[in-house]
Amino acid sequence: MDKLHIRRALAATFRSKPLYYPNCEGRWLHGGEKEKLNQDDAYSLARAILLIGGIVAIAFGATALGASFTSARALNDILANPGPLLGVIVGVVALVGSSRIKEEAVAIVMAVLGFLAGGLGGVLVAIAGIWAIISRYTLKSP
């Protein structure tokens, strides 16, 4: 492409109507044409975030729980810090509940459990729950 072709391509990106440019494959469209997100897509996104958050919560919780098992002298030392065990439990609940994220009660439970668990996995679980709640009331079903 020479400079004239690049200038035409840049000018076409800032126009509101599409321009077919023969030396390039495809069409140059204005960036404003977006497909709107519907409710099913939002639930799929929430489910994906919930699955990732559950896996991360289990991984981090199991790692921290294993470290506390090796350094603890008694069971009381392990139970004194319930964070890792809570992370594993929240991760398992997130993986099990990911198929039912469309239900409002499950989304609320996931948001609350994510805040309780903390850490990266808990934050992702909480975001997924909040996203599912918001998409229930703001987006249209197809």
C-alpha positions in Angstrom: 0.0 0.0 0.0 1.3 3.4 -0.8 0.6 6.6 1.0 -2.5 7.5 -1.0 -4.1 4.1 -0.2 -3.4 4.5 3.5 -4.9 8.0 3.5 -8.0 6.8 1.8 -8.3 3.9 4.3 -7.9 6.3 7.3 -10.5 8.7 5.8 -12.9 5.8 5.3 -12.7 4.8 9.0 -13.9 8.2 10.1 -16.8 8.4 7.7 -20.3 7.3 8.7 -21.0 5.3 5.5 -19.0 2.1 4.5 -16.5 2.3 1.7 -15.4 -0.6 -0.4 -11.7 -0.3 -1.1 -10.6 -2.6 -3.9 -7.0 -3.0 -2.9 -7.8 -4.3 0.6 -9.8 -7.3 1.5 -13.2 -6.7 3.2 -14.9 -3.4 3.8 -14.0 -0.4 6.0 -16.8 0.3 8.3 -17.3 3.1 10.8 -16.6 1.9 14.3 -20.0 2.8 15.7 -21.9 -0.2 14.4 -22.1 -2.5 17.4 -24.3 -5.5 18.0 -26.1 -5.1 21.3 -25.6 -7.7 24.0 -28.7 -9.7 24.8 -29.5 -11.5 28.1 -28.4 -15.0 27.0 -24.9 -13.6 26.0 -24.6 -11.8 29.3 -25.5 -15.0 31.2 -22.9 -16.9 29.1 -20.3 -14.3 30.1 -21.3 -14.5 33.7 -21.0 -18.3 33.6 -17.6 -18.1 32.1 -16.3 -15.7 34.7 -17.9 -17.8 37.4 -16.1 -21.0 36.1 -12.8 -19.2 35.9 -13.3 -17.7 39.4 -14.3 -21.1 40.8 -11.2 -22.7 39.4 -8.9 -19.9 40.7 -10.5 -20.0 44.1 -10.0 -23.7 44.4 -6.4 -23.5 43.2 -5.5 -20.7 45.5 -7.4 -22.1 48.5 -6.0 -25.6 48.1 -2.5 -24.2 47.8 -2.9 -22.1 50.9 -4.6 -25.0 52.7 -1.7 -27.3 51.9 0.8 -24.7 53.2 -1.2 -24.4 56.4 -1.3 -28.2 56.8 2.4 -28.5 56.5 3.2 -25.7 59.0 0.4 -26.4 61.5 1.1 -28.4 64.7 -2.6 -29.0 65.5 -6.0 -28.9 64.0 -6.7 -25.7 66.0 -4.0 -23.9 64.0 -5.7 -24.8 60.7 -9.1 -23.8 61.9 -7.8 -20.5 63.3 -7.6 -19.1 59.7 -10.6 -20.3 57.8 -9.7 -18.3 54.6 -8.2 -21.1 52.5 -10.9 -23.6 53.4 -13.6 -21.0 52.6 -11.9 -20.4 49.3 -12.1 -24.0 48.4 -15.7 -24.3 49.4 -16.7 -21.2 47.5 -14.8 -22.5 44.4 -16.7 -25.8 44.5 -20.0 -24.0 45.0 -19.2 -21.7 42.1 -18.4 -24.6 39.8 -21.6 -26.5 40.8 -23.8 -23.4 40.6 -22.5 -22.1 37.3 -25.2 -23.9 35.3 -27.9 -22.2 37.3 -26.6 -18.6 37.2 -29.7 -17.5 35.4 -31.7 -17.8 38.6 -31.7 -14.7 40.7 -31.2 -16.4 44.0 -28.1 -18.3 42.8 -26.6 -15.0 41.4 -27.1 -13.3 44.8 -25.6 -16.2 46.7 -22.6 -16.2 44.3 -22.1 -12.4 44.8 -22.2 -12.8 48.6 -19.9 -15.9 48.7 -17.4 -14.1 46.4 -17.2 -11.2 48.8 -16.8 -13.5 51.7 -14.1 -15.6 50.1 -11.9 -12.7 49.0 -8.8 -13.1 46.8 -8.8 -13.2 43.1 -11.1 -16.2 42.8 -13.6 -14.6 45.2 -13.6 -11.3 43.3 -14.3 -13.1 40.0 -17.1 -15.1 41.6 -18.6 -11.9 43.0 -18.3 -10.1 39.7 -20.0 -13.0 37.9 -22.9 -12.8 40.4 -23.3 -9.1 40.2 -23.1 -9.3 36.3 -25.9 -11.9 36.3 -28.1 -9.7 38.6 -27.5 -6.6 36.5 -28.1 -8.4 33.2 -31.4 -9.8 34.5 -32.9 -6.4 34.9 -31.2 -4.3 32.3 -30.9 -6.5 29.2 -33.7 -7.8 27.0 -34.2 -11.5 26.4 -33.9 -12.6 22.7 
